[in-house]
Amino acid sequence: MDQGAAAGTGGTFISLSETEQRCYSGLHALCQPDGTGTPAAGKVAELFRASQLPADTLHQITEVCGAKRLGYFGCGQFYVALKLMAAAQAGLPVRLESVAGELPLPVFVGITRDPEMRYPTHPPTNESQPHIAGSAPRPPADRPVFRHPESSMDEQEAWSPPRSPPRSPSAYHSYPYSAQRNGTDALLAYDGKLSSRSSVSQENSSPSHYFVRLQPEPLPITQVSSVDYSDDPWRITEEQREYYTNQFKSLQPDLNALILGTTAKNFFTKSKLPIPELSHIWELSDVDKDGALTFSEFCIAFHLIVARKNSYVLPETLPPTLRPGYVDQGVTQSEELSSVDRQVTSRPGVNTCKQDTRDERRQSEFSPKRLPDASEKPIRRVSTLKPDSPQELDASMKSRTRPRSHSSTSIDDAMKKAEEPPTPPPRPQKTHSRASSLDLNKLFQQSGQASKSSWLPPPPALPPRPPATQIFSFRHGSNKNTQKAVQQPNFADFSRFREVQETSTPPQRPDLRGGLSTEDLAPPKTDPSAALQGHAPQKPVRRKLHPDSQSATPPSGTPSSAATLTKSTQRLPPKQKRAIQMAIRKNRETNAVLTRLNSELQQQLKVVHRERVTLESQLDLLRPVTSA
Amino acid sequence: MAVCIAVIAKENYPLYIRSVPTQGELKFHYTVHTSLDVVEEKISGVGKALADQRELYLGLLYPTEDYKVYGYVTNSKVKFVIVVDSSNTSLRDNEIRSMFRKLHNSFTDVMCNPFYNPGDQIQSKAFDSIVSAMMVQAC
């Protein structure tokens, strides 16, 4: 309603930010005793006087906003007048163009603010606004809101946007939000002409607060300089990006490849956020909706999780600084646009507005402003715009959904190929050595047990080894989950993963398992190893089914693996050496079993072949008889 | 503009039901439930037609004096049901189809979310917003 009124002013659409909306509606409430929606002239005049602008300026304002024409202050005129007053107080000329940009709130001295009146008016106005898009941009927009009340309360008396009761969770945020503003210069740029002294005073309040809050988090984000933080908690800083990159690499070494949904799910579940929130974060960050995360999507998701853990409310839509177009800076405008459009009914001006706002570095404020604008007019515009936007949405979504079918196979291949370079496929041989009691039936049973099968020790040289452990799953698409488990260290603890790799060298024997657990392995660590043991028994199963294809390779594989094993044994303590030798023996036994199996099956094949030949010859003999 | 939109799982329990005039919600639940019979009839009716030949959009399931019910079934037997007001005669078939297409797309987006377990109630806000956009503006 507010924007609509403002739009009615002379046909120019002057948009109000959320904070301004609140202020102005408050003022509006103050000035309208008769409740018809038109501020009483007397009260308006009082307000004008309170703004302490020179009289001719006030006259100018009245003229520009159109009240002179109308003879009274309509809703729209009132708001325009307020904006003009803000502009005038900021030193800008009283023109309609000057209110097109962002402005601080007008300052009124001597207005008796009635707190009780404020509160009833504001919750309704708050709720009336983006009722369709939900409280979509509210949290990001809260940031400017908080800045203003805290600054203005320093010097003015009651003029500040009221903190209505529903916003109490936001009040909780105000602390971290305000602590974010340690880049005072950024703040100054943001605020424009607003008196910086007040804002500076608030900024100095624990600039390190944000970092302090991050410390206890399991994510050790090293805070180097506060200057990196602009006024936007949704912006990813360099340290954060580096950290996310490392995490991404730990899940998926290739930066250009995708992380599958299950991987990401397991990884993010470690952050102990509730599942609906994680689901929401996923929806926000999976921009191309393919069920997997690219590097930039991963950064977005991670950043949102970090923010959530710091008790920031999650936005309904992706903040612009977090958008892939901004993050990557290589993505076209259209992609950002489509990601925005997906959330909100598009307006034709959104694209240009976004460009403007980006230039003005007020993205976080403007896009929330745009979103309530858009949501304000869904009824009128939805009929006209919806046929356009859904089609483009559908097209974009369809084009994006189509890669979905390919992504899984290619990602699997990409991921596993990336991990396996140093080792040949037969490497998985070693794992099921433990399971190789010669009885194949036992192999089946052992597939369910977690505590079996020797973990063939990776050498201390790490790089080849993770591929070794993960190659197993390369053979089995079904064991993807366990593979992901292997790939994930403790949430955010990359170094621990390395240490675990080395300590996991002792094979998983029941007696040694105690040793492992005492080494303070986290459960996920033991699980992947256990799961991989679970892998191993399955290998012989498959081998049995397809002996021809695969049994040829294992014999060649085991000698090489045995060779590497012997090499590694020299470097290990004797207890492990013994275990390793046991493992080698088991391997050899399995090898023998499989070769025998192979030969038997080859025999069978020959027999069947012969039978086939005889049958064919009989057929040939019979054919002339039948055809005759 | 739909009056009620429902997503029914393969086992014929609702994953998501939303109707606009909330006082008549029970009536819409009942309508959707009965329309499931018609859906079943349509998808199992043609014996020789294979699944990929079957049209996803089922069309008008049955009209009553108050409203019309349209159906759409996906290849995984998830059904979408839209109830529209009969008085809203301007809705053409193509518009209904496009509504179903949008529903299907947002449903696949929900499915893509690894935190969504198939068979759960759909709680996605994005899906909600799409559905709300399609519903009659009751205010």
Chai-1 contact restraints between the chains, C-beta under 6 A:
chainA,res_idxA,chainB,res_idxB,connection_type,confidence,min_distance_angstrom,max_distance_angstrom,comment,restraint_id
A,G261,B,P114,contact,1.0,0.0,6.0,A-B,restraint_1
A,T262,B,P114,contact,1.0,0.0,6.0,A-B,restraint_2
A,K265,B,P114,contact,1.0,0.0,6.0,A-B,restraint_3
A,K265,B,F115,contact,1.0,0.0,6.0,A-B,restraint_4
A,I275,B,F115,contact,1.0,0.0,6.0,A-B,restraint_5
A,L278,B,F115,contact,1.0,0.0,6.0,A-B,restraint_6
A,S279,B,N113,contact,1.0,0.0,6.0,A-B,restraint_7
A,S279,B,F115,contact,1.0,0.0,6.0,A-B,restraint_8
A,S279,B,Y116,contact,1.0,0.0,6.0,A-B,restraint_9
A,W282,B,N113,contact,1.0,0.0,6.0,A-B,restraint_10
A,W282,B,F115,contact,1.0,0.0,6.0,A-B,restraint_11
A,E283,B,S124,contact,1.0,0.0,6.0,A-B,restraint_12
A,E283,B,A126,contact,1.0,0.0,6.0,A-B,restraint_13
A,K289,B,D109,contact,1.0,0.0,6.0,A-B,restraint_14
A,K289,B,C112,contact,1.0,0.0,6.0,A-B,restraint_15
A,G291,B,C112,contact,1.0,0.0,6.0,A-B,restraint_16
A,I379,B,Q137,contact,1.0,0.0,6.0,A-B,restraint_17
A,P390,B,K102,contact,1.0,0.0,6.0,A-B,restraint_18
A,D394,B,R101,contact,1.0,0.0,6.0,A-B,restraint_19
A,M397,B,N105,contact,1.0,0.0,6.0,A-B,restraint_20
